[in-house]
Amino acid sequence: MAAPSLPHQIRSLGWSAAPLSPLVLCCSLLLVLLVLQGCKPAHYRLEHQYQSASQDGRIAFLILHYTDEDDDHSLRLLTQSPYKVSAHYLVPRAPDRSPLPIYQLVPDSQRAWHAGRSRWHNQAGLNASSLGIEIVNLGYDTKEAQLPIDARHWQAFTEAQIAAVGALSQDLVERYHIPPTHVLAHSDIAPTRKLDPGPRFPWRRLSLEYGVGAWPDEARVAVLNAELEQAPQGRWDAARWQQALARYGYDLPQSGDWDAPSRDALRAFQLHFRAARVDSEPDNESQAILMALLEKYHPVPP
């Protein structure tokens, strides 16, 4: 016996209805299919009551740069796609406003393209694990590029810029628990190709006034320097310098020779910690500073 038609079924239930149009029938069938689809059992359910202790955040480093451009050019370079470079923050130079505005160009959660080919300790490609702060500063005149670093005329940072960078860095370091030895210059993480933020950036002030970044105990440096003056046999050879610079974090080959990469790494170190004389020469004072830093931040286990 043939199954009764839909109108006959409706009438058998005591309902009365006019014949359904094809459009209504199609819409009704679609609604039924959607309801049935929603009733399908889920194949999984996320549970959040357990958390692993073995995890950390994306942000482990804070990298400081100068732009080598003025305000307008810096903003254009860091925001327009053809240039393929960016930073999380841009600290301008010209605005005569207090407090100085800082432009956030990339959210902290996203990766900015500021570090390039870079390395610190065993971490390479620091774009993925860092925040970048670009400070508007012209660096030095390109006509002086062939002069020794100490002979170039470097543009100073303004007091407003220093205060803004100090306060912003302090906030970021506290928020993301960035250790002192992970607050670095672009030249620290790319010593063979970068000099920024240059010898005029006040790393000492950043550390002592804002509690941001590493700085050696100056009394200890004086003691170590005096000891090296009195006992020259304690001066390091090329191999010891390479080992010490690598232990602090710099990327350089352990060749045992005082080669170009070693000189570049020492230059970056001096730019950061002994900017009064940046000559890539392994002198007593530079050794004393590095020894004091290693004692303070990377002590040898007893």
Rosetta blueprint (number, residue, H / E / L):
1 M L
2 A L
3 A L
4 P L
5 S L
6 L H
7 P H
8 H H
9 Q H
10 I H
11 R H
12 S H
13 L L
14 G L
15 W L
16 S L
17 A L
18 A L
19 P L
20 L L
21 S L
22 P H
23 L H
24 V H
25 L H
26 C H
27 C H
28 S H
29 L H
30 L H
31 L H
32 V H
33 L H
34 L H
35 V H
36 L H
37 Q H
38 G H
39 C L
40 K L
41 P L
42 A L
43 H L
44 Y L
45 R L
46 L L
47 E L
48 H L
49 Q L
50 Y L
51 Q L
52 S L
53 A L
54 S L
55 Q L
56 D L
57 G L
58 R L
59 I L
60 A L
61 F E
62 L E
63 I E
64 L E
65 H E
66 Y E
67 T L
68 D L
69 E L
70 D L
71 D H
72 D H
73 H H
74 S H
75 L H
76 R H
77 L H
78 L H
79 T H
80 Q L
81 S H
82 P H
83 Y H
84 K L
85 V L
86 S L
87 A L
88 H L
89 Y E
90 L E
91 V E
92 P L
93 R L
94 A L
95 P L
96 D L
97 R L
98 S L
99 P L
100 L L
101 P L
102 I L
103 Y E
104 Q E
105 L L
106 V L
107 P L
108 D L
109 S L
110 Q L
111 R L
112 A L
113 W L
114 H L
115 A L
116 G L
117 R L
118 S L
119 R E
120 W E
121 H L
122 N L
123 Q E
124 A E
125 G L
126 L H
127 N H
128 A H
129 S H
130 S E
131 L E
132 G E
133 I E
134 E E
135 I E
136 V L
137 N L
138 L L
139 G L
140 Y L
141 D L
142 T H
143 K H
144 E H
145 A L
146 Q L
147 L L
148 P L
149 I H
150 D H
151 A H
152 R L
153 H L
154 W L
155 Q L
156 A L
157 F L
158 T L
159 E H
160 A H
161 Q H
162 I H
163 A H
164 A H
165 V H
166 G H
167 A H
168 L H
169 S H
170 Q H
171 D H
172 L H
173 V H
174 E H
175 R H
176 Y H
177 H L
178 I L
179 P L
180 P H
181 T H
182 H H
183 V E
184 L E
185 A E
186 H H
187 S H
188 D H
189 I H
190 A L
191 P L
192 T L
193 R L
194 K L
195 L L
196 D L
197 P L
198 G L
199 P L
200 R L
201 F L
202 P L
203 W H
204 R H
205 R H
206 L H
207 S H
208 L H
209 E H
210 Y H
211 G L
212 V L
213 G L
214 A L
215 W L
216 P L
217 D L
218 E H
219 A H
220 R H
221 V H
222 A H
223 V H
224 L H
225 N H
226 A H
227 E H
228 L H
229 E H
230 Q H
231 A L
232 P H
233 Q H
234 G H
235 R L
236 W L
237 D L
238 A H
239 A H
240 R H
241 W H
242 Q H
243 Q H
244 A H
245 L H
246 A H
247 R H
248 Y H
249 G L
250 Y L
251 D L
252 L L
253 P L
254 Q L
255 S L
256 G L
257 D L
258 W L
259 D L
260 A H
261 P H
262 S H
263 R H
264 D H
265 A H
266 L H
267 R H
268 A H
269 F H
270 Q H
271 L H
272 H H
273 F H
274 R L
275 A L
276 A L
277 R L
278 V L
279 D L
280 S L
281 E L
282 P L
283 D L
284 N H
285 E H
286 S H
287 Q H
288 A H
289 I H
290 L H
291 M H
292 A H
293 L H
294 L H
295 E H
296 K H
297 Y H
298 H L
299 P L
300 V L
301 P L
302 P L
